[in-house]
Amino acid sequence: MKKCICILGRTGSGKSSLIKEVSEELNIPVITSYTTRQPRINETNYSDHIFISDKEANDMLKNDDIVAYTEINNFRYFVTLQQLEEHDLCLY
């Protein structure tokens, strides 16, 4: 049975730090979320988020590829079914 552990919280609350520690300690892969916002200073594609355009996000929505979705400050953040299916246990 596949399981995903979701860590939720406000921006700057320490989610990324917690996920990194748990991932390293328990050897659990981390799913990198997609976002439509621009990268911040020192953020890189595929290590922090997968940065995509609004058009790409719209195409994924039309194809029912998105399973976990939120909007923050008019930017979209989400993961896809394919990402979840790649692991039996993962962190997000």
TADAZI-V179119 format. One record per backbone hydrogen bond with DSSP energy under -0.5 kcal/mol. NH is the residue of the N-H (numbers start at 0). CO is the residue of the C=O. E is the energy in kcal/mol with one decimal. If there is no record, write none. Layout:
[[NH:CO:E] [NH:CO:E]]
This chain:
[[2:87:-3.0] [4:89:-3.1] [5:3:-0.6] [7:5:-0.6] [12:9:-1.9] [17:13:-2.4] [18:14:-2.9] [19:15:-2.4] [20:16:-2.2] [21:17:-2.7] [22:18:-2.7] [23:19:-2.4] [24:20:-2.7] [25:21:-2.7] [26:22:-1.2] [27:22:-1.1] [28:88:-0.5] [30:90:-3.1] [32:30:-0.6] [33:77:-3.2] [34:49:-2.3] [35:75:-1.7] [42:39:-2.1] [45:48:-2.5] [46:43:-1.2] [47:43:-2.0] [47:48:-0.5] [48:43:-0.8] [49:32:-2.7] [50:48:-0.7] [51:34:-2.7] [51:49:-0.5] [56:52:-2.1] [57:53:-2.7] [58:54:-2.4] [59:55:-2.0] [60:56:-2.4] [61:57:-2.3] [62:58:-1.5] [63:60:-1.5] [64:59:-2.3] [66:78:-2.2] [67:78:-1.3] [69:76:-2.2] [71:74:-2.6] [74:71:-1.7] [76:69:-2.6] [77:33:-1.9] [78:67:-1.7] [80:64:-2.3] [83:79:-1.8] [84:80:-2.4] [85:81:-0.9] [85:82:-0.7] [86:83:-1.2] [89:2:-1.5] [90:28:-2.4] [91:4:-2.6]]
